[in-house]
Amino acid sequence: MAVEKLRYCCNGQWLESSTEKWMEVYDPSTGEVIAQAPCCTKDELQATLDAARTAFKTWSKTPVIRRTQILFKFRDLVIAHMKGLTKMVARENGKVWSEAEGDILKVKEPVELACGAATLMQGESLMNTSTDYDSVLYREPIGVFGGIVPFNFPGMIPFGWMTPLCIATGNCMVLKSSSTTPMTSIRLLELLMEAGVPPGVASVITTDRTVGDLMLTSPIIKGICFVGTTSAGLKVYSRAAENGKRVQAQCEAKNHALVMNDAVLERTAAGIINSSFGCAGERCMALPVVVAQEGIHDKLVERIIANARALKIGCAYEKESRMGPVVSKKHMDRILAWIDRGLKEGAKLVLDGRGVKVKGYENGFFIGPTVFTNVTPEMSIGREEIFGPVLCVKKVKTFDEGIEIINSNPFANGAVIYTSSGYYARNFALRIDGGMVGINVGIPVPVGMFPFSGHKHSFFGDLHCLGKDGIRFFTESKVVTSTWFDEESANRKVDTWDGSIGG
């Protein structure tokens, strides 16, 4: 099979990089190299930023209704190309068909939100803030934003979370795509260009972290959207902020589910399976820790193991597969090292996902569902993000003990309770640290009209992506206060100090 050499987009043109360094893109189901992404040079990134700055001068003055008309067309193109985009996600990332389709549907949803920018950008006004004085608040675009994209959602994150609201509000976006999964981003940008987005308004480039750091210091970039590890997110947040940029940094997670004795067993186990092992655990809203009350613990673990063993592990783009591979051999080895660490720490391995081989895909990067019990608070396997199909089960006696364990974790993207008690559900929602809370919902990701609101070390910044937060992040408020004179007042002598506006 021929290996495709990918290009980058600068000022509406697809260009071949002059770099001597190329990064391999794999099909995780087969282990084969399917493409090479360029490690674009600093000069190439600089040229892309320059083109975006030039494009902003015109794009920011383009009426918002005309900007959103392009996004309406883009939405229709995404729907028309759903099958091809789904297969591309499955092929380069390893999500099974239904998960890959969900990734693309999560492009469509925020685009639909961004199509309402004409309403969402509306400001505020007040007549007679003081006698004969009026004030109006406007929301204005800011400039060029940089997007630093991870591998795990190659459609949703760059073209759902980052680009639609950015360009709908009149800004320009330069995406540093993941070099592991760049093909979906490239294809989505092609469709956005087909929809009519002007040159320079949206661009995609692949490069290494050294070159990409230019985004954090360049005066052209006014804000950074980042998704990735907490260590990198802290660096991005601090470096960009000290250079005067606004930042959204979505980082790691270790989401927990508290399962009460009164939970509906079958539905709870099914929800945990989907949340823990869907997308092979490679999502920041996965559910890698279950905190179960003593009365339900053993039956729940038994049901989880039975359901997990029934999952069909296979090639991502074969539609009967229910669990696909992880994204790369490097990441597979990292997850396997975490399993070894769990054993050394004394956790009990009750379901071992190591050594999985799929017939016809023996070189794929497969790890099966893995379950540890007897996980105690001091074990790193139950505290730190693994980002793979590894579930840790902790046992507690009481509701309060469960709350304490969950809130002691430094990450707080999401938290879930399974219960039939309204009292426990309400108290959980009030007392838990997680920014996104599920009540009998395993993956409590809200629809795009609400923000994706991680807390604690899962997020650095002030305004989250999507929802009204997203509109505020990509716009600056301006307040204009005015007064008008009739003929008499215009000719009236006034003091140098006019106290009519209250100082």
C-alpha positions in Angstrom: 0.0 0.0 0.0 1.4 3.4 -1.0 2.1 5.7 1.9 0.5 9.1 1.4 2.6 12.2 2.1 0.3 14.8 3.7 0.4 18.5 3.0 -0.4 21.5 5.2 -2.7 24.4 4.5 -1.5 28.0 4.4 -3.6 30.9 3.1 -6.1 28.6 1.4 -3.4 26.5 -0.4 -2.3 22.9 0.2 1.5 23.0 0.2 4.2 20.4 0.5 6.5 21.1 3.4 10.2 21.6 2.8 11.0 19.7 6.0 13.3 16.8 6.2 11.4 15.3 9.2 8.2 13.3 8.6 6.0 11.7 11.2 4.3 8.3 10.6 0.6 7.9 10.7 -0.6 4.3 11.5 -3.7 2.3 11.0 -4.0 1.0 14.6 -6.0 -2.0 13.5 -3.3 -3.4 11.3 -0.2 -1.7 12.6 0.7 -0.4 9.1 1.9 3.0 8.2 -0.7 4.7 6.0 0.6 8.3 5.8 3.4 10.6 6.7 2.7 14.0 8.3 5.3 16.8 7.8 7.1 18.3 10.7 6.6 21.8 9.3 9.3 24.3 9.8 9.2 27.5 11.9 9.1 29.5 8.7 6.1 27.6 7.4 4.2 28.1 10.7 5.2 31.8 10.6 3.9 32.1 7.1 0.6 30.5 8.1 0.2 32.9 11.0 1.0 35.9 8.8 -1.7 34.8 6.3 -4.2 34.4 9.2 -3.4 37.9 10.4 -4.0 39.3 6.9 -7.3 37.4 6.6 -8.6 38.7 9.9 -8.7 42.3 8.6 -11.4 41.4 6.1 -13.0 38.4 7.9 -13.6 40.4 11.1 -15.6 43.0 9.1 -17.6 40.4 7.2 -21.2 40.5 8.5 -21.9 37.7 11.0 -24.8 36.4 8.9 -22.5 35.9 5.9 -20.0 34.1 8.1 -22.6 31.7 9.4 -23.9 31.0 5.9 -20.6 29.3 5.2 -21.0 27.2 8.3 -24.5 26.1 7.2 -22.9 24.9 4.0 -20.1 23.2 6.0 -22.7 21.4 8.1 -24.4 20.0 5.1 -21.1 18.8 3.6 -20.2 17.1 6.9 -23.5 15.2 6.7 -23.1 14.4 3.0 -19.6 12.9 3.7 -20.5 11.2 7.0 -19.6 7.7 5.8 -16.2 8.7 4.5 -15.3 10.8 7.5 -16.4 8.0 9.8 -14.1 5.5 8.1 -11.2 8.0 8.2 -11.6 8.4 12.0 -11.8 4.6 12.5 -8.8 4.0 10.3 -6.4 6.6 11.7 -7.6 6.6 15.4 -9.0 3.1 16.0 -12.5 4.0 17.2 -15.0 1.4 16.1 -17.6 2.5 13.6 -20.3 3.8 15.9 -17.7 5.7 18.0 -16.1 7.2 14.9 -19.5 8.3 13.6 -20.2 9.8 17.0 -16.9 11.8 16.6 -18.2 13.3 13.4 -21.7 14.0 14.8 -19.9 16.0 17.5 -18.6 18.1 14.7 -22.1 18.8 13.4 -23.5 19.7 16.8 -21.1 22.7 17.6 -21.3 23.9 14.0 -25.1 24.1 14.5 -24.4 26.1 17.7 -22.0 28.4 15.8 -24.6 29.0 13.1 -26.6 30.9 15.7 -23.7 33.4 16.3 -25.8 36.3 15.1 -28.0 35.8 18.2 -25.3 34.6 20.5 -23.1 37.7 19.8 -25.8 40.2 20.6 -24.8 42.7 23.2 -26.7 44.8 25.7 -27.9 48.3 26.0 -29.3 50.7 28.5 -30.9 54.1 27.8 -30.4 56.9 30.2 -27.5 55.4 32.2 -27.3 59.0 33.3 -29.5 61.9 32.1 -29.4 61.9 28.2 -26.6 59.3 28.2 -27.0 55.9 26.7 -24.6 52.8 26.8 -24.3 49.9 24.4 -22.2 46.8 24.8 -20.9 45.1 21.6 -19.1 41.8 21.2 -16.2 42.1 18.8 -13.8 39.5 17.3 -10.2 39.5 18.7 -7.8 38.2 16.1 -6.0 35.0 15.3 -6.3 31.9 17.6 -4.1 28.8 17.8 -5.6 25.4 18.3 -3.3 22.6 19.7 -5.1 19.3 19.1 -4.7 15.8 20.6 -5.1 12.5 18.9 -8.2 11.1 20.5 -11.0 13.0 18.8 -9.6 14.1 15.4 -13.0 15.4 14.2 -14.8 16.8 17.3 -12.0 18.7 19.0 -10.5 20.7 16.1 -13.7 21.2 14.1 -16.2 21.1 16.9 -14.7 22.6 20.0 -12.3 25.0 18.4 -12.9 26.2 14.9 -16.7 26.8 14.5 -17.3 29.4 17.2 -13.9 30.9 16.5 -14.6 31.8 12.9 -18.3 32.4 13.4 -17.4 35.2 15.8 -15.1 36.7 13.2 -11.7 35.4 14.2 -9.2 33.2 12.4 -8.0 29.7 13.5 -4.6 28.1 12.9 -4.8 24.4 14.0 -1.7 22.5 15.0 -3.2 19.1 14.3 -2.1 15.9 16.0 0.6 14.3 14.0 -0.8 10.9 15.1 -4.3 11.5 13.6 -4.1 14.4 11.2 -6.0 13.0 8.2 -9.5 13.8 9.5 -8.6 17.4 10.3 -7.2 17.8 6.9 -10.3 16.4 5.2 -12.6 18.6 7.4 -10.7 21.7 6.4 -11.1 20.7 2.7 -14.8 20.6 3.3 -14.8 23.9 5.1 -12.9 25.4 2.1 -15.4 23.9 -0.2 -18.2 25.6 1.8 -16.5 28.9 1.0 -14.3 29.9 3.9 -11.8 32.6 2.6 -8.1 31.8 2.5 -6.3 32.2 5.8 -9.4 32.1 8.0 -8.8 28.5 8.9 -5.5 26.6 8.5 -4.1 23.2 9.5 -0.4 22.5 10.1 1.5 19.5 11.6 4.7 20.0 13.4 6.6 19.1 16.6 6.3 20.8 20.0 9.4 22.9 19.5 8.0 24.6 16.4 4.5 24.6 17.8 5.7 26.6 20.9 5.9 29.6 18.5 2.1 29.9 18.9 2.5 30.5 22.7 4.8 33.5 22.1 3.9 35.0 18.7 2.2 38.4 19.0 -0.1 37.4 16.1 -1.8 34.8 18.3 -4.4 36.3 20.7 -5.6 33.1 22.3 -4.9 29.4 22.6 -7.3 26.5 22.6 -5.5 23.4 24.0 -6.5 19.8 24.7 -3.9 17.4 26.1 -2.0 16.3 29.2 -2.0 18.4 32.4 1.8 18.8 32.3 1.6 20.2 28.8 -1.5 22.2 29.6 0.1 23.9 32.5 3.0 24.9 30.3 0.7 26.2 27.6 -1.4 28.1 30.1 1.5 29.8 31.9 3.6 30.5 28.8 0.7 31.9 26.7 -0.7 33.9 29.6 2.6 35.6 30.3 2.6 36.6 26.7 -0.8 38.2 27.0 -3.0 35.5 25.5 -6.3 34.1 26.7 -6.3 30.3 27.1 -8.6 27.4 27.3 -6.6 24.4 28.4 -8.6 21.1 28.7 -6.4 18.6 30.5 -6.4 15.2 32.1 -9.1 13.5 34.0 -9.8 10.6 36.4 -13.5 10.4 36.5 -15.3 8.4 39.1 -18.6 6.7 39.4 -20.2 6.2 42.9 -22.4 3.2 42.8 -24.9 3.0 45.7 -26.5 -0.2 47.0 -29.8 0.8 45.5 -28.5 1.2 42.0 -30.2 -0.7 39.2 -27.6 -3.4 38.6 -27.9 -4.3 35.0 -28.3 -0.7 33.7 -25.4 0.4 35.9 -23.1 -2.3 34.7 -24.0 -1.6 31.1 -23.3 2.1 31.6 -20.0 1.5 33.2 -18.9 -0.8 30.4 -19.7 1.8 27.8 -18.1 4.6 29.7 -14.9 2.7 30.7 -14.1 0.8 27.6 -15.7 2.8 24.8 -13.1 4.5 22.6 -10.7 2.0 24.2 -10.7 4.3 27.2 -9.0 7.1 25.2 -11.2 10.0 26.2 -11.1 12.5 29.0 -14.7 11.7 29.9 -14.0 8.0 30.3 -15.0 6.3 33.6 -11.8 4.6 34.8 -12.8 4.4 38.5 -15.8 2.9 40.1 -16.4 3.5 43.8 -19.0 0.8 44.9 -20.8 0.4 48.2 -20.1 -2.9 49.9 -23.6 -4.3 49.4 -23.4 -4.1 45.6 -19.7 -4.4 45.0 -19.3 -8.1 44.4 -22.4 -8.5 42.2 -21.4 -5.3 40.2 -17.9 -6.6 39.6 -19.2 -9.9 38.5 -21.6 -8.3 36.0 -18.9 -5.9 34.7 -16.6 -8.8 34.0 -19.3 -10.8 32.2 -20.3 -7.8 30.0 -16.7 -6.9 29.3 -15.8 -10.4 28.2 -18.8 -10.3 25.8 -17.4 -7.3 23.9 -16.3 -8.2 20.4 -12.8 -6.8 20.0 -11.8 -6.2 16.3 -10.8 -4.1 13.4 -12.1 -0.5 14.0 -13.8 -0.2 10.6 -15.5 -3.6 10.6 -19.0 -2.6 11.8 -19.6 -5.7 14.0 -16.6 -4.7 16.2 -17.5 -3.3 19.6 -14.1 -2.4 20.9 -11.1 -1.3 18.7 -7.4 -0.9 19.2 -5.6 1.9 21.0 -4.0 4.6 18.8 -0.4 3.5 18.6 2.2 0.9 19.7 3.8 3.6 21.9 0.5 4.2 23.7 -0.2 0.5 24.0 3.1 0.0 25.7 2.4 2.8 28.1 -1.0 1.2 29.1 0.6 -2.2 29.5 3.2 -0.6 31.8 0.3 0.8 33.9 -1.2 -2.6 34.2 2.2 -3.9 35.5 2.3 -1.0 37.9 -1.1 -1.9 39.3 0.0 -5.4 40.0 3.1 -4.2 41.8 1.1 -1.8 43.9 -1.1 -4.7 45.1 -4.3 -4.3 43.2 -6.1 -7.5 42.2 -6.3 -8.1 38.4 -9.7 -9.8 37.9 -9.9 -9.3 34.2 -6.6 -9.2 32.2 -6.8 -7.5 28.7 -3.1 -8.2 27.8 -2.1 -10.4 25.0 -5.2 -9.9 22.8 -4.8 -11.0 19.2 -7.4 -10.4 16.6 -7.5 -12.9 13.7 -6.4 -11.2 10.5 -5.1 -8.2 12.5 -2.4 -9.7 14.5 -0.2 -6.6 14.3 -2.9 -4.3 15.6 -2.5 -2.3 18.8 -5.2 -4.2 20.8 -5.7 -4.3 24.6 -8.8 -5.9 26.0 -10.9 -4.7 28.9 -8.9 -4.8 32.1 -10.4 -4.6 35.6 -8.6 -4.2 38.9 -10.3 -4.6 42.3 -8.9 -3.9 45.8 -7.7 -0.6 44.6 -6.8 1.7 47.6 -6.4 5.5 47.7 -2.6 5.5 47.8 -2.3 3.4 44.5 -1.3 5.6 41.6 -3.2 3.3 39.2 -6.5 4.6 40.8 -5.3 8.2 41.0 -3.6 9.1 37.8 -4.9 9.1 34.2 -4.1 6.0 32.2 -6.1 6.8 29.0 -6.8 3.2 28.1 -9.3 0.4 28.8 -8.3 -0.1 32.4 -11.0 0.1 35.1 -10.2 0.4 38.9 -12.8 -0.6 41.5 -12.8 0.8 45.0 -15.0 -0.4 47.8 -16.7 2.0 50.4 -19.1 1.6 53.2 -21.0 4.9 53.0 -22.1 7.7 50.7 -19.9 10.2 52.5 -16.8 8.0 52.2 -17.4 7.8 48.5 -17.7 11.6 48.1 -14.5 12.0 50.1 -12.6 9.6 47.9 -13.8 11.2 44.7 -13.1 14.8 45.8 -9.6 13.9 47.0 -8.6 13.4 43.3 -6.7 16.4 41.7 -8.8 16.0 38.5 -12.4 17.0 38.2 -13.7 16.7 34.7 -16.7 14.6 35.5 -18.3 12.4 38.2 -21.2 10.1 38.2 -23.6 8.5 40.7 -25.8 5.5 40.1 -28.7 5.4 42.6 -32.4 5.2 42.9 -32.4 7.8 45.6 -33.3 11.4 44.8 -31.7 12.4 48.1 -28.3 10.9 47.2 -28.5 12.2 43.7 -29.2 15.7 44.7 -26.5 15.7 47.4 -24.0 14.2 45.0 -24.6 17.0 42.5 -24.2 19.6 45.2 -21.1 18.2 46.9 -19.0 16.7 44.2 -16.1 18.6 42.6 -16.6 17.4 39.0 -17.5 20.1 36.4 -19.8 17.7 34.6 -22.1 15.5 36.8 -24.0 12.4 35.7 -27.0 11.0 37.6 -27.4 7.4 36.3 -25.6 8.8 33.2 -22.1 7.3 32.6 -20.7 9.9 30.2 -22.2 13.3 31.3 -21.0 15.3 28.4 -23.5 18.1 27.8 -24.7 19.1 24.4 -22.9 22.0 22.7 -25.3 24.7 24.1 -23.6 24.1 27.5 -19.9 24.4 28.2 -17.5 21.5 28.5 -16.7 22.5 32.1 -13.8 20.6 33.7 -12.6 21.7 37.2 -9.4 21.6 39.2 -6.4 20.2 37.3 -8.6 19.2 34.4 -8.9 22.7 33.2 -6.8 25.9 33.2 -8.3 29.2 32.0 -11.4 31.2 32.7 -13.9 30.4 30.0 -14.6 26.9 28.9 -15.2 25.7 25.3 -18.7 25.7 23.8 -21.9 27.3 25.1 -22.0 30.9 26.1 -18.5 30.5 27.6 -17.2 29.8 24.1 -18.8 33.0 22.6 -17.2 35.1 25.4 -13.8 33.4 25.0 -13.7 34.3 21.3 -15.0 37.9 21.6 -14.1 41.1 23.5 -16.7 43.3 25.0 -16.8 47.0 24.1 -19.1 49.5 25.8 -19.9 52.7 23.9 -21.5 55.6 25.9 -23.0 58.5 24.0 -25.0 61.6 24.3 -26.5 64.0 21.7 -27.1 67.7 21.9 -30.1 69.7 20.7 -29.3 73.2 19.3 -29.8 75.0 22.6 -27.6 72.6 24.7 -25.0 72.6 22.0 -24.5 76.3 22.2 -24.8 76.5 26.0 -21.7 77.4 27.9 -20.5 74.6 30.1 -18.0 74.2 32.9 -14.8 72.3 32.3 -16.2 69.9 34.9 -19.5 68.5 33.8 -21.0 66.5 36.7 -23.9 65.3 34.6 -22.4 61.8 34.1 -21.6 61.2 37.7 -17.8 61.5 37.6 
